[in-house]
């Protein structure tokens, strides 16, 4: 069992599970750890005892510059929670989910009691997609997704009270691109932002199990090794804006996830919706990646809300076909499992 918890989650999901009890639940956390998180910080801590699974936010892994109030951190944790629930749905056992079970501890985001309540809906295609899903930052190609798949993504988000707004009209997309580029420049002007970004960049074949490998960010050869130094030292806002303009304009589909409120519950719900949306897209053969800069810069976020006529934009996503990329770094279960 200890060997299983020490495996890379991509290896762990291929290994036989223990037969029952807490040991089985601990091994199933491997699926939860395949979810996306900001800069691949993996800002969560899990504990399991007597069939009760607790999820805590790990604020030591918060992006304090780009995510000062922990909004994206909570979204990431919500995505991980939904991954686990989808995997539990394959077990056919009852589950009861209590969000924010301890009013005195805002870090305690959720409690899942296994063996109590009704089984979580089964979505075998989404669980399978967990092993294939990537935040693929390459250029996308192909036609816009078919209406049935787009409707499936809409419905997946709506289940959690999250709205998907598709940015298809040409003038609307141009306006969004301008917001992304302006946000890139504003963020990159900040030395603190650049240092934070560089801190989470990793050279290819890094020995660390978190952060973003430079080759997955589009850097090749020697550039993949010196990219953190370049970002830390120079204002590369214009270059980043030009790159993101090309990526956004070339993507077949762009969507914004938004909520009516912006409290912790809405953010956790956004994360759960995010998991469903990107896994549904992956099951339909579409990669996804983020253009969240307008949601991270307060003035741009307000402009994005007005542009789309929504209350609180949370995430900007692009979808399409792309060349495959290798999996991102991941902690083993043992590293995020509290005693």
C-alpha positions as CSV (number, residue, x, y, z in Angstrom):
1,X,0.0,0.0,0.0
2,X,2.8,2.5,0.9
3,X,4.4,1.7,-2.5
4,X,1.1,2.5,-4.2
5,X,0.8,5.9,-2.5
6,X,4.4,6.8,-3.5
7,X,3.7,6.3,-7.2
8,X,3.2,9.1,-9.7
9,X,-0.6,9.4,-9.9
10,X,-0.5,8.6,-13.6
11,X,1.1,5.3,-12.7
12,X,-1.1,4.8,-9.6
13,X,-4.3,4.9,-11.6
14,X,-3.1,1.9,-13.6
15,X,-2.2,-0.2,-10.5
16,X,-4.6,-2.6,-8.7
17,X,-6.4,-1.0,-5.8
18,X,-6.7,-2.4,-2.3
19,X,-10.0,-4.3,-1.8
20,X,-11.8,-2.0,0.6
21,X,-11.7,0.5,3.5
22,X,-9.6,3.5,4.0
23,X,-6.7,2.0,2.1
24,X,-8.8,1.8,-1.0
25,X,-10.0,5.4,-0.6
26,X,-6.4,6.7,-0.1
27,X,-5.3,5.0,-3.3
28,X,-8.3,6.5,-5.2
29,X,-6.9,10.0,-4.3
30,X,-4.6,9.5,-7.3
31,X,-7.5,10.4,-9.6
32,X,-8.1,13.6,-7.6
33,X,-4.5,14.6,-8.0
34,X,-4.8,14.6,-11.8
35,X,-6.9,17.8,-11.7
36,X,-5.6,21.2,-12.9
37,X,-4.5,23.9,-10.5
38,X,-3.0,27.4,-10.9
39,X,0.6,27.1,-12.1
40,X,0.3,23.4,-11.1
41,X,0.8,24.4,-7.5
42,X,-1.5,21.5,-6.3
43,X,-2.6,23.5,-3.3
44,X,-4.6,20.8,-1.4
45,X,-4.2,18.5,1.5
46,X,-6.3,15.4,2.1
47,X,-7.0,13.2,5.1
48,X,-9.0,10.0,5.3
49,X,-10.3,8.2,8.4
50,X,-13.1,5.7,8.9
51,X,-14.6,6.4,5.5
52,X,-14.6,10.2,5.9
53,X,-12.5,12.2,3.4
54,X,-11.5,15.8,4.2
55,X,-10.2,18.3,1.8
56,X,-8.2,21.3,3.1
57,X,-6.7,24.2,1.1
58,X,-2.9,24.5,1.4
59,X,-2.3,28.2,1.6
60,X,1.4,27.7,1.7
61,X,1.1,27.0,-2.0
62,X,-0.9,30.0,-2.9
63,X,0.1,32.4,-5.7
64,X,0.1,35.5,-3.5
65,X,0.8,37.9,-6.4
66,X,-1.5,36.7,-9.1
67,X,-4.1,35.2,-6.8
68,X,-3.9,37.3,-3.6
69,X,-7.4,36.3,-2.2
70,X,-7.0,32.6,-3.1
71,X,-9.8,32.6,-5.7
72,X,-7.9,30.4,-8.1
73,X,-6.6,28.3,-5.3
74,X,-10.1,27.5,-4.2
75,X,-11.1,26.8,-7.9
76,X,-8.2,24.3,-8.1
77,X,-9.3,22.5,-5.0
78,X,-12.9,22.3,-6.3
79,X,-11.6,20.7,-9.4
80,X,-9.7,18.1,-7.4
81,X,-12.8,17.4,-5.3
82,X,-14.9,16.7,-8.4
83,X,-12.2,14.4,-9.8
84,X,-12.5,12.3,-6.6
85,X,-16.3,12.3,-6.6
86,X,-16.3,11.1,-10.2
87,X,-14.0,8.3,-9.3
88,X,-16.2,7.4,-6.3
89,X,-19.1,7.3,-8.7
90,X,-17.6,4.2,-10.2
91,X,-17.7,2.4,-6.9
92,X,-21.5,2.5,-6.6
93,X,-21.4,3.4,-2.9
94,X,-23.3,6.1,-1.2
95,X,-21.6,9.5,-0.7
96,X,-22.5,12.6,1.2
97,X,-20.7,15.8,0.3
98,X,-20.6,18.7,2.8
99,X,-18.9,21.9,1.6
100,X,-17.2,24.1,4.2
101,X,-18.1,21.8,7.1
102,X,-16.3,23.9,9.7
103,X,-17.3,27.6,9.9
104,X,-14.3,28.4,12.0
105,X,-11.8,26.9,9.5
106,X,-12.0,28.4,6.0
107,X,-9.3,26.1,4.9
108,X,-11.6,23.1,5.4
109,X,-13.3,23.1,2.0
110,X,-15.2,19.8,1.9
111,X,-16.0,16.6,3.7
112,X,-17.0,13.5,1.8
113,X,-18.6,10.6,3.8
114,X,-18.4,7.4,2.0
115,X,-21.1,4.8,2.6
116,X,-23.7,7.4,3.5
117,X,-26.3,8.8,1.1
118,X,-26.8,8.0,-2.5
119,X,-24.1,7.0,-5.1
120,X,-22.5,9.8,-7.0
121,X,-23.5,9.8,-10.7
122,X,-21.4,7.5,-12.8
123,X,-19.4,9.0,-15.7
124,X,-17.0,6.4,-16.9
125,X,-16.0,8.5,-19.9
126,X,-14.9,11.3,-17.7
127,X,-12.9,9.1,-15.4
128,X,-11.1,7.7,-18.4
129,X,-10.5,11.2,-19.7
130,X,-8.6,12.1,-16.4
131,X,-5.6,10.1,-17.6
132,X,-5.5,11.8,-21.0
133,X,-6.5,15.4,-20.0
134,X,-3.7,17.9,-20.3
135,X,-3.5,21.7,-20.1
136,X,-2.2,21.8,-23.6
137,X,-0.7,25.3,-24.3
138,X,0.1,24.6,-27.9
139,X,-1.6,26.2,-30.9
140,X,-5.0,24.7,-31.6
141,X,-6.6,23.7,-34.9
142,X,-9.8,22.3,-36.2
143,X,-13.4,23.5,-36.6
144,X,-15.5,24.8,-33.7
145,X,-16.9,21.9,-31.7
146,X,-20.2,20.4,-32.7
147,X,-23.4,21.8,-31.1
148,X,-24.0,18.6,-29.1
149,X,-20.5,18.8,-27.4
150,X,-20.9,22.5,-26.7
151,X,-24.3,21.8,-25.1
152,X,-22.8,19.0,-23.0
153,X,-20.2,21.5,-21.6
154,X,-22.9,24.1,-20.9
155,X,-25.0,21.5,-19.0
156,X,-21.9,20.2,-17.1
157,X,-21.2,23.7,-15.7
158,X,-24.9,24.6,-15.1
159,X,-25.2,21.7,-12.7
160,X,-23.0,23.7,-10.3
161,X,-24.6,27.1,-10.9
162,X,-21.8,28.1,-13.3
163,X,-22.5,29.7,-16.7
164,X,-20.5,29.1,-19.8
165,X,-20.4,32.1,-22.2
166,X,-19.0,31.2,-25.7
167,X,-17.0,34.0,-27.3
168,X,-17.7,33.3,-31.0
169,X,-18.7,36.6,-32.5
170,X,-15.7,38.2,-34.2
171,X,-15.9,41.7,-32.6
172,X,-16.4,40.1,-29.2
173,X,-13.4,37.9,-29.6
174,X,-11.3,40.8,-30.7
175,X,-12.3,42.7,-27.6
176,X,-11.4,39.7,-25.4
177,X,-8.0,39.4,-27.2
178,X,-7.3,43.0,-26.4
179,X,-8.1,42.4,-22.7
180,X,-5.8,39.4,-22.6
181,X,-3.0,41.4,-24.2
182,X,-3.4,44.3,-21.9
183,X,-3.5,42.0,-18.9
184,X,-0.3,40.3,-20.0
185,X,1.5,43.6,-20.2
186,X,0.2,44.8,-16.8
187,X,1.2,41.6,-15.1
188,X,4.6,41.4,-16.7
189,X,5.4,45.0,-15.7
190,X,5.4,43.8,-12.1
191,X,8.7,42.5,-10.9
192,X,6.8,40.6,-8.1
193,X,4.6,38.8,-10.6
194,X,7.6,37.8,-12.8
195,X,9.4,36.5,-9.8
196,X,6.4,34.4,-8.8
197,X,5.9,33.1,-12.3
198,X,9.6,32.2,-12.6
199,X,9.5,30.5,-9.2
200,X,7.0,28.0,-10.5
201,X,8.7,27.3,-13.9
202,X,10.7,24.1,-14.1
203,X,13.3,22.9,-16.6
204,X,12.4,19.8,-18.6
205,X,12.9,16.6,-16.6
206,X,12.8,18.6,-13.3
207,X,13.2,16.6,-10.1
208,X,10.3,18.5,-8.5
209,X,6.8,17.3,-8.6
210,X,5.0,20.6,-9.0
211,X,5.1,23.7,-11.2
212,X,5.2,24.1,-15.0
213,X,7.8,22.5,-17.1
214,X,9.2,25.0,-19.6
215,X,8.7,22.8,-22.6
216,X,5.0,22.7,-21.8
217,X,5.0,26.5,-21.9
218,X,6.3,26.3,-25.4
219,X,10.1,26.7,-24.7
220,X,12.5,24.5,-26.6
221,X,16.1,23.5,-26.4
222,X,18.3,25.8,-24.3
223,X,15.4,28.3,-24.0
224,X,13.6,25.8,-21.9
225,X,16.4,26.0,-19.3
226,X,16.9,29.7,-19.3
227,X,13.2,30.7,-19.5
228,X,12.8,31.3,-15.7
229,X,15.9,33.6,-15.6
230,X,14.6,35.5,-18.6
231,X,11.1,35.9,-17.1
232,X,12.5,36.9,-13.7
233,X,14.9,39.5,-15.2
234,X,13.1,41.1,-18.1
235,X,9.7,42.7,-18.8
236,X,8.5,40.3,-21.6
237,X,4.9,41.7,-21.6
238,X,4.9,42.5,-25.3
239,X,6.2,39.1,-26.3
240,X,3.7,37.3,-24.1
241,X,0.9,39.5,-25.4
242,X,1.8,38.7,-29.0
243,X,2.0,35.0,-28.3
244,X,-1.3,34.9,-26.5
245,X,-3.0,36.9,-29.2
246,X,-1.9,34.3,-31.7
247,X,-3.0,31.4,-29.5
248,X,-6.4,32.9,-28.7
249,X,-7.2,34.1,-32.3
250,X,-6.3,30.6,-33.6
251,X,-8.4,28.6,-31.2
252,X,-11.6,27.1,-32.6
253,X,-13.5,27.7,-29.3
254,X,-13.2,30.3,-26.5
255,X,-15.4,30.2,-23.4
256,X,-15.7,32.1,-20.1
257,X,-16.9,30.5,-16.9
258,X,-18.8,32.9,-14.7
259,X,-20.9,32.9,-11.5
260,X,-23.5,35.1,-10.0
261,X,-21.6,35.6,-6.7
262,X,-17.9,35.6,-5.9
263,X,-17.7,34.0,-2.5
264,X,-15.8,30.9,-1.5
265,X,-18.8,28.6,-2.3
266,X,-19.0,30.1,-5.9
267,X,-15.3,29.5,-6.4
268,X,-15.5,25.9,-5.2
269,X,-18.4,25.4,-7.5
270,X,-16.4,26.9,-10.3
271,X,-13.7,24.3,-9.7
272,X,-16.1,21.4,-9.8
273,X,-17.7,22.8,-13.0
274,X,-14.2,23.3,-14.5
275,X,-13.4,19.6,-13.9
276,X,-16.6,18.5,-15.6
277,X,-16.1,20.9,-18.5
278,X,-12.5,20.1,-19.4
279,X,-13.0,16.4,-18.9
280,X,-16.1,16.4,-21.1
281,X,-14.1,18.3,-23.7
282,X,-11.3,15.8,-23.5
283,X,-13.7,12.9,-23.8
284,X,-14.9,14.6,-27.0
285,X,-11.4,14.8,-28.3
286,X,-10.7,18.5,-27.4
287,X,-7.8,19.8,-25.4
288,X,-8.1,22.9,-23.2
289,X,-5.9,25.6,-21.8
290,X,-6.4,28.8,-19.9
291,X,-6.2,32.5,-20.8
292,X,-7.1,33.7,-17.2
293,X,-5.1,36.9,-17.2
294,X,-8.2,39.1,-17.6
295,X,-9.7,37.4,-14.5
296,X,-6.5,38.0,-12.5
297,X,-6.2,41.8,-13.2
298,X,-9.0,43.6,-11.3
299,X,-9.6,46.3,-13.9
300,X,-9.6,43.8,-16.7
301,X,-12.0,41.5,-14.8
302,X,-14.5,44.3,-14.5
303,X,-14.2,45.1,-18.2
304,X,-14.6,41.4,-19.1
305,X,-17.8,41.2,-16.9
306,X,-19.2,44.3,-18.7
307,X,-18.2,43.0,-22.2
308,X,-20.0,39.7,-21.7
309,X,-22.8,40.9,-19.5
310,X,-21.9,38.5,-16.6
311,X,-21.5,39.1,-12.9
312,X,-18.2,37.5,-12.0
313,X,-16.0,35.9,-14.7
314,X,-13.9,33.2,-13.1
315,X,-12.0,31.5,-15.9
316,X,-11.2,31.9,-19.6
317,X,-10.7,28.7,-21.6
318,X,-9.8,27.8,-25.1
319,X,-10.5,24.5,-26.7
320,X,-9.3,22.7,-29.8
321,X,-7.2,19.9,-31.4
322,X,-3.5,20.0,-30.8
323,X,-0.3,17.9,-30.9
324,X,-0.2,15.8,-27.7
325,X,2.0,16.9,-24.8
326,X,3.4,14.8,-21.9
327,X,1.7,14.9,-18.5
328,X,2.5,17.7,-16.1
329,X,4.3,17.0,-12.9
330,X,2.3,15.6,-10.0
331,X,2.8,14.8,-6.3
332,X,2.2,11.3,-5.2
333,X,-0.7,10.7,-2.9
334,X,1.7,10.2,0.1
335,X,2.8,13.8,-0.2
336,X,-0.6,15.4,0.0
337,X,-2.1,13.0,2.6
338,X,-2.2,14.4,6.1
339,X,-1.9,12.1,9.1
